[in-house]
């Protein structure tokens, strides 16, 4: 006999739905503001370069990376990786994302402790976001089979 515990949905479904909703909102906001051009025609890469130069971070390289909103600062390699849209579009969304990531490089220069914690957590969080939906389905299946005894 198949048994299902409704409490599973109470604890597992809200975080899953919240994550999906947050991703949707971020992508929708980026898409909306990608259509708004910067007044001076500056791209995300150019904005990041200016911020890094003014912050005395000529040693930080800027690279283009694949994926939508896959932008990040890598403190181990001192590289700012910007997605294709953020790197090349002259939009306020691109400049905003690039400036945010350049801010992480400035934090790294100042040995900002929360950035060190964040950097240490990145591998675990990345794994968790990949495994989350899979574990949700496994949990759903196991809650039905284990409760039948």
TAVEN-V603266 format. One record per backbone hydrogen bond with DSSP energy under -0.5 kcal/mol. NH is the residue of the N-H (numbers start at 1). CO is the residue of the C=O. E is the energy in kcal/mol with one decimal. If there is no record, write none. Layout:
BEGIN
<<NH	CO	E> <NH	CO	E>>
END
This chain:
BEGIN
<<3	1	-0.5> <3	144	-2.1> <6	4	-0.7> <8	5	-1.8> <9	6	-0.7> <10	6	-1.2> <11	7	-1.7> <12	8	-2.9> <13	9	-1.3> <14	9	-0.7> <16	12	-1.3> <17	13	-2.9> <18	14	-2.6> <19	15	-2.1> <20	16	-2.0> <21	17	-2.7> <22	18	-2.5> <23	19	-2.1> <24	20	-2.2> <25	21	-2.4> <26	22	-2.4> <27	23	-2.4> <28	24	-2.5> <29	25	-2.5> <30	26	-2.4> <31	27	-2.5> <32	28	-2.4> <33	29	-2.5> <34	30	-1.2> <35	31	-0.5> <35	32	-1.0> <36	33	-0.7> <37	35	-0.7> <38	90	-2.1> <41	38	-0.8> <44	86	-0.8> <44	89	-1.0> <45	87	-1.6> <47	43	-2.4> <48	44	-2.6> <49	45	-2.3> <50	46	-2.2> <51	47	-2.3> <52	48	-2.7> <53	49	-2.6> <54	50	-2.5> <55	51	-1.5> <56	53	-1.5> <57	52	-3.3> <60	57	-1.5> <61	59	-0.6> <61	78	-1.9> <63	80	-2.8> <65	82	-2.6> <69	67	-0.6> <70	67	-0.6> <72	81	-2.4> <74	79	-3.3> <75	73	-0.8> <78	74	-1.1> <79	74	-1.6> <80	61	-3.4> <81	72	-3.1> <81	79	-0.6> <82	63	-3.0> <82	80	-0.6> <84	65	-0.9> <87	83	-3.1> <88	84	-2.2> <89	85	-2.6> <91	89	-1.3> <92	33	-0.6> <92	36	-2.5> <93	33	-1.3> <95	91	-2.3> <96	92	-2.2> <97	93	-2.4> <98	94	-2.5> <99	95	-2.6> <100	96	-2.0> <101	97	-2.3> <102	98	-2.5> <103	99	-1.9> <104	100	-1.0> <104	101	-0.5> <105	101	-1.2> <106	102	-1.9> <107	103	-2.2> <108	104	-2.3> <109	105	-2.1> <110	106	-1.5> <111	108	-1.6> <112	107	-2.5> <113	111	-0.5> <115	112	-1.0> <116	112	-1.1> <116	113	-0.5> <117	113	-1.9> <118	114	-2.6> <119	115	-2.9> <120	116	-1.9> <121	117	-1.6> <122	118	-1.2> <125	121	-2.7> <126	122	-2.7> <127	123	-2.0> <128	124	-2.4> <129	125	-2.5> <130	126	-1.4> <131	127	-2.8> <132	128	-2.3> <135	131	-3.1> <136	132	-2.2> <137	133	-1.9> <138	134	-2.3> <139	135	-2.9> <140	136	-2.2> <141	137	-2.3> <142	138	-3.0> <143	139	-2.4> <144	140	-1.0> <144	141	-0.5> <145	141	-1.7> <146	142	-2.9> <147	143	-0.6> <148	145	-0.8> <149	146	-0.9>>
END
